[in-house]
Amino acid sequence: MIGSCDRISGRAVSGSAAAASRMELVVLDLVYVLGVIVVFVVVGLLGKAVEKL
């Protein structure tokens, strides 16, 4: 992947740097998805707690 373009900065990066950048983006995507799931779980638990009041 020599000469590929970094999605964030738009600079050309080497193969190993591009692979690391892709890996970081995958990790960020996973953290984002897990965060959204956690928010839905918390909202559901709060809803159940309010029902019991």
Secondary structure, DSSP 8 states (H G I E B T S, - for coil): -TTEE-TTT--EE-HHHHHHHHHHHHHHHHHHHHHHHHHHHHHHHHHHHHHH-
